[in-house]
Amino acid sequence: MQISAILHAIFDITTMPSLLLRAGIWLVIATVIIMSTDSSNPDKASMAIKRNVGTLLLFLMLSGGLFYFLFGMTPVMANN
């Protein structure tokens, strides 16, 4: 099997490997959130979940911006 076929299977949203990859990512994120809230002190648990979700959102925004700047293309209108 070629590398392009493997990458296509992972990143095409209609394939089973893509579904399993997204499910794995979802489980990791859910586990981090659940472990953050596992505290006997409700005030401390609230701060931990806010900190972890905020860090996750910051990472997603920065990595999304980086991918846009690296691989993004803007459409160009040609003269007719």
Backbone torsions as a table, in degrees:
resi	resn	phi	psi	omega
1	MET	NA	135.4	-177.4
2	GLN	-83.9	160.2	-179.7
3	ILE	-61.1	-40.1	-178.4
4	SER	-64.0	-36.0	177.8
5	ALA	-68.9	-37.6	178.0
6	ILE	-66.4	-45.7	179.0
7	LEU	-64.0	-37.9	177.5
8	HIS	-63.6	-40.4	179.6
9	ALA	-67.0	-33.5	-178.3
10	ILE	-77.6	-40.9	-171.8
11	PHE	-98.3	-9.2	175.5
12	ASP	-79.7	123.7	-171.8
13	ILE	-71.7	-5.6	-178.9
14	THR	-97.9	6.2	-177.0
15	THR	-107.5	159.3	-179.3
16	MET	-67.2	-42.4	177.8
17	PRO	-59.2	-35.5	177.3
18	SER	-65.0	-41.6	177.4
19	LEU	-62.1	-43.2	179.7
20	LEU	-66.6	-38.6	177.8
21	LEU	-64.2	-45.6	178.8
22	ARG	-65.4	-36.7	177.2
23	ALA	-65.4	-39.6	178.2
24	GLY	-64.6	-42.4	177.8
25	ILE	-63.4	-42.1	179.0
26	TRP	-62.0	-42.4	179.8
27	LEU	-64.5	-38.4	178.2
28	VAL	-64.3	-45.8	179.8
29	ILE	-64.0	-43.4	179.3
30	ALA	-64.1	-38.5	178.9
31	THR	-64.7	-41.2	177.7
32	VAL	-62.1	-43.2	-179.9
33	ILE	-66.5	-42.8	-179.8
34	ILE	-65.5	-42.7	179.6
35	MET	-67.5	-29.8	178.7
36	SER	-68.7	-33.6	-177.7
37	THR	-87.8	-4.1	-179.2
38	ASP	-81.4	83.4	-178.5
39	SER	-147.8	146.6	179.7
40	SER	-77.7	-18.4	180.0
41	ASN	-99.8	110.6	-176.1
42	PRO	-61.6	-34.4	179.9
43	ASP	-66.9	-40.1	178.9
44	LYS	-68.1	-38.2	178.6
45	ALA	-64.6	-39.8	179.1
46	SER	-63.1	-41.3	178.8
47	MET	-68.1	-37.7	-179.3
48	ALA	-66.0	-42.5	-179.0
49	ILE	-67.6	-38.9	178.3
50	LYS	-64.0	-41.7	-179.1
51	ARG	-65.9	-44.9	-177.2
52	ASN	-70.5	-40.8	178.6
53	VAL	-68.5	-38.3	177.0
54	GLY	-62.8	-41.9	177.8
55	THR	-64.5	-40.7	178.3
56	LEU	-62.9	-45.2	179.2
57	LEU	-65.0	-39.0	177.1
58	LEU	-62.1	-44.0	178.2
59	PHE	-61.8	-44.1	-179.3
60	LEU	-65.1	-40.2	178.6
61	MET	-65.9	-46.0	-178.2
62	LEU	-67.1	-42.5	179.8
63	SER	-69.3	-36.1	175.9
64	GLY	-63.6	-42.5	177.0
65	GLY	-64.4	-39.6	178.5
66	LEU	-63.6	-44.8	178.1
67	PHE	-64.7	-36.1	177.8
68	TYR	-64.4	-45.3	-179.4
69	PHE	-68.4	-33.8	-179.5
70	LEU	-77.1	-44.1	-170.2
71	PHE	-118.0	-2.3	-177.3
72	GLY	-74.1	147.9	177.7
73	MET	-128.6	143.1	176.1
74	THR	-103.0	139.2	180.0
75	PRO	-69.8	144.2	-180.0
76	VAL	-119.2	129.3	177.6
77	MET	-90.3	124.6	-179.0
78	ALA	-85.5	152.2	174.7
79	ASN	-70.9	132.8	-179.5
80	ASN	-87.6	NA	NA
